[in-house]
Amino acid sequence: LILTNHHCVAWCLYDNSTGDNDLLEHGYIAAALRDEKKCPGQQAEVVTKIEDVTGDVKAAIGALTGEALTKARDARIAEIEAASCTDTAKFRCQVVTLFGGGQYKLYTYRKYSDVRLVWSPEDRAATFGGDPDNFNFPRYSLDGSFLRAYEDGKPVKTPVHLTWNPRTPKADEATFVVGNPGSTSRLYTLSQLAFEREVRLPITVATLSELRGRLIRAMEESPEHAREGLDLLSGVENSLKVYIGRTKALNDPAFTAKLAAAEADLKAKSAGKAEIGDPWAQVDAAVEAYRTLYIPYRYDAPSGTLYSYAQALVMGATERAKPNAERLPGYTDSALPLTEKRLLDEAPVYPWLDELQMAWSLSKAREYLGVDDPQTRLLLGKESPEGLSERLVAGTKLADPAYRKQLWDGGLAAIEASDDPMIQYALKLDANQRALKQKVDEAYAGPVTQAGAKLADARFAAYGDSLYPDATFTLRISYGRVKGWTERGNEVPFQTTMGGTFERATGAEPFDLPSQFAAKESAIDKAVTYDFVTTNDIIGGNSGSPVIDKAGTVIGAAFDGNIHSLGGNYGYDPVLNRTVVVSTAALQEALETIYPAPRIVKELAAK
């Protein structure tokens, strides 16, 4: 049994929904094991071993630079992964780059490719407050759900597991968050941060804002569009708020002054050390080169599920014909099973939604590249973004998983012989995408990796080897405590109660009561702790991570951060940054009273 967030399984609810049975809106409770529903593309993994392979990878890199460096590094990584995981049905191996190239670790995962939905509340219970409350606190969100891992059609037996403890959190008690935080940029140099602030973030905020507007307009066309677009809209709004928060952080003089001071201190401690040299100058030059390449590299392909299938099929056919060590990341022997699963699992595709995403992304490509740019001509030919998207989406058969499997199994011959317009379009773009990657590897990725190793050496020499690296979507334990904070002179309490939902409700979206909350108000214990905050240092990717007390029991699931945590991509502020957690006490109340699941209650109580 796997505890996670509702927003982490929303797409599973979405993929299992129909117009007549909207699981995202109404929630889902599996009455028995046979009723637990498969989640397409989902895989559960447990880390079983971490090994240091830094010397091995660095030896392969040697004195190489540019694209030659990235090729040698990726080839050796592919060889290490393949040699370490011969049973790819049950295990996945991944070499993870830490400290920007300062260290390389081999992670071995026990994997379970059959994951099923067990219990989830109605969407409004998890999204109460909507975008206005997102990344804020107080919160009144039941952002929790349960999945189950299966193998050979049977539930996986896990005698070693965490213990469920549906109790009230206590002020200042110690908390530990165990999960897989996504990428952070805390080791970026000032020139990399300037690129973020001046180039990447402004484009991202502007273009996501337009996508949000297009989505909202299209979702207003019909109830079907409203249902089918909801999951994407939620993701876009969440991402938009993240990037706006990062923009604010990098425009805050006090915050950036701390980052500048940290870089100056490291430079001073490294001055005159020949073995370190001047990696900052190397990064500066690489970033300057990347400024020219960024727009073409960002807009080398359109967005959309159907095009992503086509791209995976085209690239996969070419890469699988190569020796393992020469393949692109994502298509090596160790990575192929998950790539194949995501490509071939059956999941609904909504043509209008794909057409909208494709037209939006192609229009942005034309806008940022320019009408006369050769890449714009390659992407569009003489068609408009809207006309091309309509033609490709209407003509492709890639929504059919059987057709995707036929092409995948047929390899390059089947791909090149296909008359599917989306496949032919992906084939047309493939050479340019590979050429752009080659240029980025040569001018940016290779030099930054080389400089990253030197920067890591400088940090270790200056501060010791106890520093932790940037987040990489790999396992990490964060420590903190239950604690509120001060906002504009006012104390923000560390917890909310379930009764606060009724006080906060206005009757209008997104503050309308979940239907089962309204129906069962008299039965709900309004004094139960709903959500609470801790000082744990987390980032996007930590969603669903268990929050554990000093006794090792689970007292909540992390699902968000406060608005100040958005700057956590670049640096952590213990005074203001907070993790937002849904309590096990609230989930227990929901399991017993609001969305009754006696089977799960009994299972959670078992020793």
VOGU-3710 file (C-alpha; in Angstrom, 3 decimals, decimal comma):
1> liltnhhcva> 0,000/0,000/0,000  1,464/3,354/-1,064  0,502/6,685/0,476  0,847/9,612/-1,938  -0,863/12,882/-2,846  -4,125/13,234/-4,712  -2,449/15,527/-7,230  0,113/12,785/-7,907  -2,641/10,343/-8,938  -4,946/12,867/-10,621
11> wclydnstgd> -3,794/11,735/-14,044  -4,574/8,080/-13,089  -8,101/9,131/-12,103  -8,246/11,135/-15,331  -7,057/8,201/-17,463  -9,632/5,886/-15,880  -12,511/8,345/-16,278  -15,210/8,587/-18,917  -17,844/11,186/-19,649  -20,311/9,103/-17,644
21> ndllehgyia> -17,950/8,285/-14,778  -15,616/11,129/-13,819  -13,353/9,624/-11,156  -11,384/12,852/-10,831  -14,496/14,775/-9,859  -16,134/12,119/-7,684  -13,123/10,247/-6,282  -12,663/6,488/-6,160  -12,864/3,776/-3,502  -11,917/0,222/-4,475
31> aalrdekkcp> -14,243/-2,051/-2,527  -11,967/-5,073/-3,073  -8,578/-5,930/-4,569  -10,219/-6,800/-7,883  -11,553/-3,254/-8,117  -8,167/-1,535/-7,871  -7,539/0,198/-11,200  -4,292/0,205/-13,180  -2,477/3,522/-13,597  -1,042/3,775/-17,134
41> gqqaevvtki> 2,627/4,688/-17,293  3,087/4,476/-13,514  6,024/2,666/-11,943  6,895/2,314/-8,256  10,545/1,998/-7,256  12,475/1,311/-4,061  16,172/2,210/-3,756  18,114/-0,905/-2,753  21,713/0,242/-3,210  23,837/3,351/-3,882
51> edvtgdvkaa> 27,439/2,956/-5,089  30,110/5,537/-5,872  31,267/5,322/-9,514  32,895/8,767/-9,657  36,379/7,482/-10,448  35,073/5,210/-13,193  33,113/7,944/-14,985  35,796/10,615/-14,541  38,400/8,231/-15,955  36,260/7,845/-19,088
61> igaltgealt> 35,994/11,621/-19,408  39,714/12,217/-18,887  40,825/15,457/-20,529  38,004/15,499/-23,085  35,954/18,639/-23,644  32,721/19,714/-25,363  30,625/17,110/-27,156  33,399/14,510/-26,887  33,113/14,807/-23,089  29,340/14,247/-23,036
71> kardariaei> 29,616/11,293/-25,436  32,334/9,586/-23,407  30,507/10,234/-20,133  27,153/8,962/-21,458  28,770/5,894/-23,028  30,459/4,878/-19,777  27,276/5,521/-17,807  25,319/3,289/-20,205  27,903/0,522/-19,775  27,837/0,768/-15,969
81> eaasctdtak> 24,025/0,693/-15,870  23,781/-2,273/-18,238  26,384/-4,291/-16,345  24,774/-3,566/-12,980  21,164/-4,404/-13,921  20,908/-7,577/-15,953  17,357/-8,299/-14,729  15,593/-5,252/-16,189  12,170/-6,744/-15,493  12,665/-6,258/-11,749
91> frcqvvtlfg> 15,480/-3,741/-11,425  16,461/-0,370/-12,851  19,947/1,103/-12,613  20,704/4,785/-12,952  23,964/6,684/-12,702  23,159/10,048/-11,138  25,297/13,147/-11,618  25,850/15,064/-8,371  27,493/18,449/-7,785  27,271/19,282/-11,500
101> ggqyklytyr> 29,802/16,580/-12,377  31,770/16,449/-9,133  30,412/13,013/-8,203  28,633/10,125/-9,919  26,545/7,575/-7,974  24,977/4,346/-9,222  21,447/3,881/-7,866  19,814/0,452/-8,038  16,027/0,308/-7,780  13,677/-2,604/-7,219
111> kysdvrlvws> 10,828/-1,689/-9,521  7,142/-2,567/-9,763  5,619/-1,743/-13,132  2,023/-2,543/-12,182  0,635/0,184/-9,916  -3,091/0,464/-9,163  -5,437/3,037/-7,667  -6,940/2,089/-4,299  -8,549/5,181/-2,740  -8,844/8,818/-3,619
121> pedraatfgg> -11,193/11,597/-2,466  -13,186/13,823/-4,803  -11,100/16,425/-6,571  -12,509/19,445/-4,734  -11,472/17,971/-1,382  -7,851/18,016/-2,552  -8,041/21,248/-4,553  -10,189/23,323/-2,176  -8,982/26,898/-2,553  -7,656/26,179/-6,043
131> dpdnfnfpry> -4,941/28,341/-7,517  -5,425/31,201/-4,991  -4,503/28,866/-2,105  -1,773/27,022/-4,019  1,650/27,602/-2,425  -0,039/29,355/0,487  -1,027/28,613/4,057  -3,420/28,238/5,932  -4,613/25,371/3,731  -7,642/23,104/3,854
141> sldgsflray> -6,672/20,361/1,422  -7,186/16,607/1,564  -4,296/16,052/-0,840  -3,849/12,356/-0,136  -4,529/9,082/-1,939  -3,502/5,432/-1,863  -2,012/3,219/-4,568  -0,859/-0,395/-4,462  2,098/-2,075/-6,144  1,484/-5,393/-7,907
151> edgkpvktpv> 3,749/-8,044/-9,412  2,618/-11,012/-11,498  -0,950/-9,837/-10,965  -0,726/-10,010/-7,168  -0,176/-7,354/-4,491  3,490/-7,027/-3,558  4,353/-8,300/-0,080  6,341/-5,714/1,874  7,087/-6,983/5,371  9,375/-3,984/5,942
161> hltwnprtpk> 7,212/-0,875/5,753  6,471/2,416/7,484  3,892/2,520/10,292  0,707/4,564/9,939  0,094/6,909/12,895  -3,041/9,085/12,621  -2,210/11,474/15,444  -2,119/15,244/15,897  1,275/16,856/15,212  2,897/18,778/18,047
171> adeatfvvgn> 4,478/22,238/17,853  8,275/22,097/17,453  8,474/18,306/17,213  11,114/16,862/14,895  10,019/15,789/11,425  11,782/13,919/8,635  10,697/13,972/4,985  11,850/11,018/2,898  11,364/11,420/-0,828  12,751/12,312/-4,219
181> pgstsrlytl> 13,104/16,091/-4,552  13,289/17,299/-8,145  15,977/19,480/-9,606  17,328/22,544/-7,802  19,818/25,172/-8,969  21,520/26,107/-5,710  24,981/25,447/-7,112  24,464/27,724/-10,113  27,030/30,445/-10,689  25,934/34,074/-10,969
191> sqlaferevr> 26,055/33,939/-14,770  23,721/30,914/-14,766  21,343/32,730/-12,404  21,446/35,789/-14,674  20,447/33,587/-17,614  17,521/32,253/-15,591  16,372/35,750/-14,646  16,928/37,402/-18,024  16,051/34,659/-20,529  14,466/31,405/-19,409
201> lpitvatlse> 12,049/32,585/-16,725  10,503/35,516/-18,664  9,833/33,296/-21,695  8,408/30,527/-19,528  6,059/32,811/-17,589  4,819/34,540/-20,754  4,191/31,369/-22,734  2,581/29,406/-19,889  0,279/32,357/-19,237  -0,907/32,157/-22,825
211> lrgrlirame> -1,398/28,386/-22,639  -3,476/28,866/-19,496  -5,680/31,379/-21,298  -6,130/29,144/-24,340  -7,024/26,207/-22,105  -9,580/28,126/-20,057  -11,277/29,405/-23,220  -11,429/25,921/-24,769  -12,661/24,305/-21,557  -15,608/26,691/-21,529
221> espeharegl> -16,828/25,243/-24,831  -18,394/22,122/-23,291  -18,630/20,005/-20,127  -16,504/17,379/-21,889  -13,722/19,871/-22,531  -13,973/21,094/-18,937  -13,414/17,564/-17,652  -10,779/16,560/-20,181  -8,681/19,702/-19,765  -8,789/19,974/-15,978
231> dllsgvensl> -5,667/17,944/-15,189  -3,537/19,852/-17,699  -4,886/23,195/-16,498  -4,035/22,340/-12,894  -0,508/21,447/-13,921  -0,075/24,622/-15,965  -1,347/26,832/-13,140  0,926/25,100/-10,650  3,969/25,507/-12,921  3,102/29,117/-13,651
241> kvyigrtkal> 3,024/29,992/-9,966  6,353/28,196/-9,467  8,068/30,192/-12,204  6,551/33,463/-11,025  7,875/32,695/-7,531  11,336/31,946/-8,897  11,272/35,200/-10,864  10,431/37,148/-7,705  13,242/35,426/-5,814  15,844/36,310/-8,442
251> ndpaftakla> 14,605/39,914/-8,511  14,868/40,249/-4,721  18,085/42,219/-3,990  18,415/40,831/-0,461  18,067/37,228/-1,643  20,431/37,574/-4,606  22,949/39,418/-2,441  23,256/36,265/-0,304  23,889/34,183/-3,422  26,505/36,657/-4,654
261> aaeadlkaks> 28,216/36,697/-1,270  28,365/32,889/-1,227  30,028/32,828/-4,661  32,493/35,553/-3,656  33,426/33,606/-0,519  34,078/30,424/-2,502  36,164/32,343/-5,053  38,238/33,904/-2,277  38,874/30,531/-0,637  39,883/29,044/-4,018
271> agkaeigdpw> 42,124/31,887/-5,201  45,596/30,834/-6,312  44,874/27,079/-6,318  46,130/25,837/-9,675  44,252/22,546/-9,440  40,945/24,463/-9,327  41,726/27,252/-11,795  38,850/29,525/-12,798  35,750/27,371/-13,466  33,539/30,460/-13,080
281> aqvdaaveay> 35,041/31,962/-16,248  34,428/28,669/-18,050  30,768/28,690/-17,009  30,452/32,349/-18,029  31,666/31,528/-21,538  29,377/28,498/-21,808  26,336/30,494/-20,699  27,142/33,224/-23,208  27,229/30,614/-25,985  23,977/29,060/-24,717
291> rtlyipyryd> 22,159/32,392/-25,006  22,413/32,034/-28,788  21,385/28,379/-28,819  18,608/28,476/-26,219  15,653/29,606/-28,357  16,271/27,100/-31,187  16,922/24,322/-28,653  13,783/25,143/-26,686  11,600/25,287/-29,808  12,881/22,308/-31,782
301> apsgtlysya> 9,577/20,395/-31,525  5,905/20,944/-30,666  4,100/19,903/-27,500  1,376/17,292/-27,164  0,911/13,636/-26,272  0,594/12,412/-29,856  3,748/14,154/-31,010  5,629/12,856/-27,947  4,617/9,324/-28,992  5,891/9,982/-32,519
311> qalvmgater> 9,170/11,411/-31,293  9,763/8,468/-28,933  9,038/6,007/-31,750  11,319/7,751/-34,230  14,188/8,281/-31,802  13,724/4,845/-30,276  13,926/3,132/-33,657  17,213/4,861/-34,472  18,762/4,509/-31,025  17,902/0,846/-30,484
321> akpnaerlpg> 19,788/-0,007/-33,671  22,995/1,363/-32,113  25,289/-0,299/-29,566  24,073/0,449/-26,047  26,990/2,756/-25,198  26,286/4,992/-28,203  22,600/5,646/-27,503  20,993/8,821/-26,247  19,869/8,917/-22,589  16,381/7,436/-22,269
331> ytdsalplte> 17,082/4,739/-24,871  19,853/2,761/-23,192  19,184/-0,816/-22,066  18,572/0,298/-18,473  16,135/3,059/-19,460  14,251/1,330/-22,284  11,730/-0,654/-20,196  10,269/2,509/-18,637  10,382/4,385/-21,956  8,555/1,482/-23,603
341> krlldeapvy> 5,984/1,256/-20,802  5,108/4,952/-21,041  4,861/4,682/-24,809  2,728/1,542/-24,985  0,459/1,691/-21,925  -3,157/2,364/-22,887  -4,338/5,857/-21,930  -7,008/8,165/-23,372  -5,984/10,886/-25,828  -8,239/13,890/-26,424
351> pwldelqmaw> -7,637/15,244/-29,961  -8,812/18,801/-29,203  -6,367/19,007/-26,297  -3,454/17,741/-28,361  -4,347/20,109/-31,166  -4,476/23,045/-28,754  -1,073/22,256/-27,219  0,531/21,716/-30,585  -0,829/24,941/-32,083  0,198/26,927/-29,006
361> slskareylg> 3,761/25,582/-28,992  4,244/26,057/-32,731  2,913/29,617/-32,567  5,393/30,364/-29,775  8,203/28,833/-31,849  7,359/31,113/-34,759  7,113/34,110/-32,424  10,484/33,601/-30,743  12,436/32,251/-33,719  10,969/34,635/-36,279
371> vddpqtrlll> 8,949/33,914/-39,406  11,993/33,720/-41,705  14,140/31,531/-39,474  15,055/28,202/-41,177  13,826/26,289/-38,131  10,433/28,007/-38,321  10,214/26,946/-41,956  11,168/23,396/-40,971  8,510/23,291/-38,248  5,684/24,868/-40,257
381> gkespeglse> 6,477/24,711/-43,951  3,789/26,851/-45,541  1,116/25,922/-42,982  -0,140/27,887/-39,989  0,371/26,495/-36,477  -3,372/25,880/-36,250  -3,697/24,304/-39,710  -0,693/22,031/-39,280  -1,843/20,895/-35,840  -5,344/20,156/-37,075
391> rlvagtklad> -4,027/18,129/-40,027  -1,545/16,074/-38,015  -3,851/15,318/-35,088  -6,765/14,409/-37,352  -4,617/12,158/-39,540  -2,533/10,230/-37,003  -3,318/6,754/-35,676  -0,964/7,082/-32,707  -3,791/7,298/-30,164  -4,123/3,529/-30,685
401> payrkqlwdg> -1,635/1,662/-28,433  -1,751/-1,357/-30,760  -0,527/0,816/-33,628  2,234/2,267/-31,447  3,315/-1,266/-30,515  3,343/-2,285/-34,168  5,696/0,574/-35,008  7,859/-0,001/-31,926  8,253/-3,705/-32,670  8,851/-3,017/-36,380
411> glaaieasdd> 11,829/-0,778/-35,704  13,286/1,720/-38,151  11,940/-0,067/-41,239  8,368/0,177/-39,950  8,848/3,823/-38,969  10,222/4,854/-42,347  7,508/2,887/-44,187  4,689/4,419/-42,116  2,363/6,855/-43,863  1,197/8,281/-40,550
421> pmiqyalkld> 1,527/12,086/-40,854  2,680/12,543/-37,252  5,411/9,938/-37,707  6,524/11,559/-40,950  6,578/14,953/-39,227  8,731/13,599/-36,379  11,093/12,048/-38,925  11,409/15,414/-40,651  12,404/17,139/-37,381  14,736/14,406/-36,103
431> anqralkqkv> 17,983/15,459/-37,812  17,656/19,073/-36,680  16,961/18,001/-33,087  20,082/15,847/-33,052  22,178/18,627/-34,566  20,971/21,103/-31,948  21,752/18,681/-29,121  25,237/18,243/-30,555  25,768/22,023/-30,571  24,479/22,402/-26,998
441> deayagpvtq> 26,687/19,544/-25,792  29,711/21,129/-27,443  29,158/24,718/-26,368  27,294/24,387/-23,042  26,691/20,964/-21,486  30,268/19,706/-21,925  32,007/22,852/-20,609  29,570/23,184/-17,691  30,138/19,539/-16,704  33,893/20,064/-16,802
451> agakladarf> 33,605/23,277/-14,771  31,125/21,629/-12,387  33,718/19,061/-11,351  36,168/21,873/-10,541  33,522/23,833/-8,657  32,771/20,724/-6,607  36,456/20,339/-5,810  36,530/23,998/-4,723  33,530/23,510/-2,420  34,938/20,354/-0,864
461> aaygdslypd> 38,300/22,041/-0,295  36,684/25,119/1,243  33,868/23,616/3,293  34,526/19,883/3,590  32,661/16,982/2,016  29,558/17,138/4,226  27,721/19,523/1,871  24,696/18,105/0,136  24,299/18,389/-3,651  21,521/19,889/-5,716
471> atftlrisyg> 18,361/17,770/-5,855  18,255/15,235/-8,697  14,915/13,383/-8,269  16,760/10,829/-6,120  16,227/9,712/-2,536  16,937/12,268/0,180  16,059/12,623/3,868  15,278/16,151/5,050  15,064/17,055/8,732  13,016/19,870/10,272
481> rvkgwtergn> 10,356/20,604/12,844  6,684/21,547/13,054  6,680/25,328/13,124  4,709/28,292/11,782  6,286/31,603/10,759  5,733/35,362/10,890  4,094/37,012/7,881  3,846/40,841/7,762  4,019/41,009/11,535  1,395/38,294/12,073
491> evpfqttmgg> 2,049/34,808/13,405  0,983/32,057/10,998  -0,124/29,031/13,069  1,444/25,667/12,290  -1,844/23,833/11,677  -5,422/24,098/10,443  -8,443/22,020/11,429  -11,052/20,300/9,299  -13,678/22,661/10,640  -11,839/25,553/9,017
501> tferatgaep> -12,976/24,259/5,635  -16,565/25,235/6,428  -15,540/28,664/7,678  -13,447/29,319/4,563  -16,112/28,106/2,121  -17,895/30,765/0,060  -20,041/28,582/-2,197  -18,201/29,818/-5,287  -15,321/28,031/-7,030  -12,675/27,274/-5,926
511> fdlpsqfaak> -13,973/27,732/-2,365  -17,082/25,596/-2,850  -17,415/22,741/-0,368  -16,665/19,215/-1,585  -20,018/17,476/-1,940  -19,281/14,834/0,696  -18,058/17,447/3,170  -21,366/19,262/2,781  -23,394/16,070/3,033  -21,577/14,787/6,132
521> esaidkavty> -20,800/18,021/7,970  -22,506/16,918/11,169  -20,511/13,667/11,290  -17,074/15,203/10,628  -14,850/15,853/13,641  -14,037/19,512/12,983  -11,295/19,597/15,621  -9,085/17,127/13,705  -5,819/18,613/12,449  -6,130/19,030/8,693
531> dfvttndiig> -2,891/20,462/7,256  0,282/21,579/9,013  3,649/23,126/8,156  7,243/22,172/8,950  10,679/23,671/8,341  11,748/20,731/6,153  13,690/21,727/3,051  11,822/20,267/0,067  11,220/21,171/-3,577  8,924/20,108/-6,429
541> gnsgspvidk> 9,201/16,323/-6,787  8,817/15,796/-3,045  5,039/15,583/-3,423  3,718/12,472/-1,713  6,784/12,097/0,505  5,993/10,644/3,929  6,489/12,980/6,880  7,916/10,893/9,698  8,230/11,612/13,410  11,161/10,755/15,687
551> agtvigaafd> 9,630/7,331/16,402  9,698/6,504/12,686  5,928/6,610/12,193  4,097/8,430/9,398  2,151/11,507/10,547  1,509/13,100/7,162  2,284/13,426/3,465  4,065/16,498/2,082  2,084/18,086/-0,746  3,201/21,688/-1,148
561> gnihslggny> 5,354/24,539/0,090  4,421/28,051/1,131  4,956/30,988/-1,238  8,426/31,660/0,192  9,563/28,140/-0,671  9,424/28,925/-4,387  12,800/30,646/-4,067  14,060/27,348/-2,660  15,186/26,402/-6,136  18,120/28,752/-5,585
571> gydpvlnrtv> 18,538/28,784/-1,810  16,831/27,713/1,426  15,623/30,230/4,031  14,784/28,457/7,328  13,011/31,550/8,666  10,331/31,616/5,940  10,447/28,441/3,820  7,830/25,896/4,887  6,652/22,458/3,797  2,857/22,000/3,742
581> vvstaalqea> 1,603/18,582/4,891  -1,753/16,798/4,933  -2,002/15,033/8,293  -2,632/11,326/8,727  -5,278/12,349/11,275  -7,249/14,080/8,508  -6,807/11,147/6,149  -7,989/8,751/8,844  -11,105/10,901/9,404  -11,733/10,838/5,656
591> letiypapri> -11,248/7,065/5,451  -13,641/6,474/8,341  -16,286/9,173/7,871  -16,205/11,171/4,627  -15,121/8,616/1,997  -15,483/5,379/3,989  -13,018/2,610/3,133  -13,152/0,072/6,003  -10,906/-2,332/4,090  -8,101/0,263/3,989
601> vkelaak> -8,675/1,364/7,590  -8,236/-2,237/8,692  -5,117/-2,671/6,575  -3,504/0,504/7,932  -4,147/-0,613/11,502  -2,506/-4,001/10,925  0,949/-4,522/12,398
//
